[in-house]
Amino acid sequence: MIITAVTSIEHPESLRVDDWSAKDTLGHIAFWHESFARNVNALVSGREPIVLEGTYPSLNQQGVEASRAMTVGGIAGRIRRAQATIRRCILRLPPDTRIPYRKGSRTYSPDEHLAMVRSHISAHAHRVERARKRRRLD
């Protein structure tokens, strides 16, 4: 949904979506999706996850900046690879597993984490769509 929304935009790096561009928004999603994938992969493999540390604003900025030099297709590939890892691992976790998100925040069951991620991506996809519609009206 978010990949299609951004890849269908001509010049997604110039479409403003809140404080970022549409491309930056995709990079933000990739950053957090990769973190989720790393965490569930570590748990399935019997390793301790390496949990992100920092404030949400600083982590969000870090994620956006890490993607700025990439193409939209490259960022989309990161999301797809992370999603494949999540699909491969999430069902192998016992339902009472606690998945960390960020140091200092609470942990989530697999179902809670999936719901949170789905809601996060959906909210950003809707913001991208609203920005696209505004651009067409201008």
C-alpha positions in Angstrom: 0.0 0.0 0.0 2.7 2.6 1.0 5.1 1.4 -1.7 2.4 1.7 -4.4 1.3 5.1 -3.1 4.9 6.5 -3.3 6.1 4.8 -6.4 3.1 6.1 -8.4 4.1 9.7 -7.6 6.0 11.7 -10.2 8.9 13.2 -8.2 8.1 11.8 -4.8 11.1 13.6 -3.4 9.3 16.9 -4.0 5.8 16.0 -2.7 5.5 17.4 0.9 3.8 15.0 3.3 3.7 16.7 6.7 7.4 17.4 7.6 8.9 15.1 5.0 8.6 14.3 1.3 6.8 11.2 0.1 10.2 9.6 -0.5 11.3 10.4 3.0 8.1 8.9 4.4 8.9 5.7 2.6 12.4 5.8 4.1 10.9 6.2 7.5 8.7 3.1 7.0 11.7 1.1 5.8 13.8 2.1 8.8 11.1 0.9 11.3 10.1 -2.2 9.2 13.8 -3.3 9.1 14.0 -2.9 12.9 10.9 -5.0 13.4 12.3 -7.7 11.0 15.7 -7.7 12.8 14.0 -8.1 16.2 11.7 -11.0 15.2 14.5 -12.7 13.3 16.7 -12.5 16.4 14.0 -13.9 18.6 13.3 -16.8 16.3 17.0 -17.5 16.1 17.4 -17.5 19.9 19.4 -14.3 19.9 18.8 -11.2 22.0 17.4 -8.4 19.7 19.5 -5.3 19.2 16.9 -2.7 20.1 16.9 0.8 18.8 17.9 3.4 21.4 17.0 7.1 21.2 14.1 9.4 21.1 11.4 8.9 18.4 12.3 12.2 16.7 16.0 11.4 16.6 15.3 7.8 15.4 12.8 9.0 12.8 15.3 11.6 11.5 18.1 8.9 11.4 15.8 6.6 9.3 14.9 9.4 6.9 18.5 10.5 6.5 19.7 7.0 5.8 17.4 6.8 2.8 17.9 10.2 1.2 20.7 9.0 -1.2 18.7 5.9 -2.2 16.2 5.6 -5.0 12.5 5.0 -4.3 12.9 1.6 -5.8 15.9 0.8 -3.5 13.9 1.9 -0.4 10.9 -0.2 -1.6 13.3 -3.2 -1.9 14.3 -2.7 1.7 10.7 -2.8 2.8 10.0 -5.9 0.8 13.0 -7.7 2.2 12.0 -6.8 5.7 8.5 -7.9 5.1 9.7 -11.3 3.8 11.7 -11.7 7.0 8.7 -10.8 9.1 6.5 -13.2 7.3 9.1 -16.0 7.7 9.6 -15.4 11.4 6.4 -14.0 13.0 4.4 -17.2 12.9 7.3 -19.1 14.4 7.1 -17.0 17.6 4.9 -18.2 20.5 2.0 -15.9 21.0 3.3 -14.9 24.4 6.6 -13.7 23.0 7.4 -10.1 23.8 8.9 -8.2 20.9 10.9 -5.1 21.8 10.3 -1.9 19.8 12.6 0.7 21.2 14.6 1.0 24.4 12.4 2.6 27.0 9.2 1.6 25.4 7.0 -1.4 26.2 7.2 -4.7 24.4 4.5 -6.2 22.2 3.1 -9.6 21.5 3.3 -10.7 17.9 -0.3 -9.8 17.3 0.0 -6.4 19.0 3.1 -5.6 17.0 1.6 -6.5 13.7 -1.5 -4.4 14.4 0.7 -1.5 15.4 2.8 -1.8 12.3 -0.2 -2.1 10.1 -1.8 1.0 11.6 1.5 3.0 11.3 2.0 2.1 7.6 -1.7 2.7 6.8 -1.7 6.2 8.5 1.4 7.2 6.5 -0.1 5.8 3.2 -3.3 7.9 3.8 -1.2 11.0 4.4 0.7 10.4 1.2 -2.6 10.0 -0.7 -4.0 13.2 0.7 -0.8 15.1 -0.3 -1.1 13.6 -3.8 -4.7 14.8 -4.1 -3.7 18.3 -2.9 -0.9 18.4 -5.6 -3.4 17.4 -8.3 -5.8 20.2 -7.2 -3.0 22.9 -7.3 
